Each structure stands twice: as structure tokens, then as C-alpha cells.
């Protein structure tokens, strides 16, 4: 149980997740698909969109939290969830 330093009360909430910016190579390893498949999923709204960063918005990165939520959602849909 955590204590809220602002109001001194205990809380059962977990701390917010750490957000990392994932590169295309990291995302491709996670989803185990080709680059073209990944971008097709994004276009179809199946996978989270990338963020453009850097000079002239040249580089694409993804939020690790958004990708993790997507993975969990896919596992819940496709997994053996007996609940």
C-alpha cells in the first residue's frame, strides 16, 4: 500500500507505468511482423499510431505503454480467457 505524500492517505493504486519510446526495430520484434504489415495495421486502425520526432519529424517512435496495452488486448481477445 502506498501513502499519498500530498494528503497523507494510503492508496492501493500502483504507480504510473514508465513510458519509453520504442523504435521501429523494437516494435517489429514485439509484434513479430514485417514493416509493411505493421504499417498496414496502423492504417487499418488495428495498431497504435507512431509519433513523429526529430528534425522535420523524420523519425517514428511508439509509446511503450500504448504498445503494451495493445499486446494485452490482443492476448485477451485471442487467449484462453475463462473468466
C-alpha positions as CSV (number, residue, x, y, z in Angstrom):
1,X,0.0,0.0,0.0
2,X,1.4,3.4,-0.9
3,X,1.0,6.6,1.1
4,X,0.0,9.7,-0.9
5,X,2.5,12.4,0.1
6,X,0.1,15.2,-0.7
7,X,-2.7,14.1,1.6
8,X,-1.1,11.5,3.8
9,X,-3.6,8.8,3.0
10,X,-2.8,5.3,1.9
11,X,-3.6,4.2,-1.6
12,X,-3.8,0.8,-3.3
13,X,-3.1,2.3,-6.6
14,X,0.1,1.3,-8.4
15,X,2.5,4.0,-9.7
16,X,2.1,5.1,-13.3
17,X,3.9,3.0,-15.8
18,X,7.3,4.1,-17.2
19,X,6.9,5.3,-20.7
20,X,9.7,4.5,-23.2
21,X,9.8,5.5,-26.8
22,X,10.2,2.4,-29.0
23,X,11.9,2.4,-32.3
24,X,10.5,0.6,-35.4
25,X,13.0,-2.2,-34.8
26,X,11.8,-2.7,-31.3
27,X,8.2,-2.7,-32.3
28,X,8.8,-5.2,-35.1
29,X,10.4,-7.5,-32.6
30,X,7.4,-7.3,-30.3
31,X,4.8,-7.9,-33.0
32,X,6.9,-10.3,-35.0
33,X,5.6,-9.0,-38.3
34,X,7.1,-7.2,-41.3
35,X,7.4,-3.4,-41.5
36,X,4.7,-3.4,-44.3
37,X,2.3,-5.5,-42.1
38,X,2.9,-3.1,-39.2
39,X,2.1,0.0,-41.3
40,X,-0.9,-1.8,-42.8
41,X,-2.2,-2.5,-39.2
42,X,-1.7,1.2,-38.4
43,X,-3.6,2.3,-41.5
44,X,-6.4,-0.1,-40.6
45,X,-6.6,1.2,-37.0
46,X,-5.6,-2.1,-35.6
47,X,-2.2,-0.9,-34.1
48,X,-1.4,2.3,-32.3
49,X,-0.1,5.1,-34.5
50,X,3.5,6.2,-34.3
51,X,4.7,9.6,-33.1
52,X,7.0,11.6,-35.4
53,X,10.0,13.1,-33.7
54,X,13.3,14.7,-34.5
55,X,14.3,17.3,-37.1
56,X,11.5,17.6,-39.7
57,X,9.5,14.9,-37.9
58,X,11.7,12.3,-39.7
59,X,11.8,9.5,-37.1
60,X,8.9,7.4,-35.9
61,X,8.6,6.1,-32.4
62,X,5.9,4.4,-30.4
63,X,4.8,4.7,-26.8
64,X,5.8,1.6,-24.9
65,X,2.6,1.9,-22.8
66,X,0.4,2.0,-25.9
67,X,2.2,-1.0,-27.4
68,X,1.9,-2.9,-24.1
69,X,-1.8,-2.1,-23.9
70,X,-2.3,-3.4,-27.5
71,X,-0.4,-6.6,-26.7
72,X,-2.5,-7.2,-23.6
73,X,-5.7,-6.5,-25.6
74,X,-4.7,-8.9,-28.3
75,X,-3.8,-11.6,-25.8
76,X,-7.2,-11.2,-24.0
77,X,-9.0,-11.5,-27.3
78,X,-7.1,-14.4,-28.7
79,X,-6.2,-16.2,-25.4
80,X,-7.9,-18.7,-23.4
81,X,-9.7,-16.4,-21.0
82,X,-12.1,-18.5,-18.9
83,X,-13.3,-15.6,-16.8
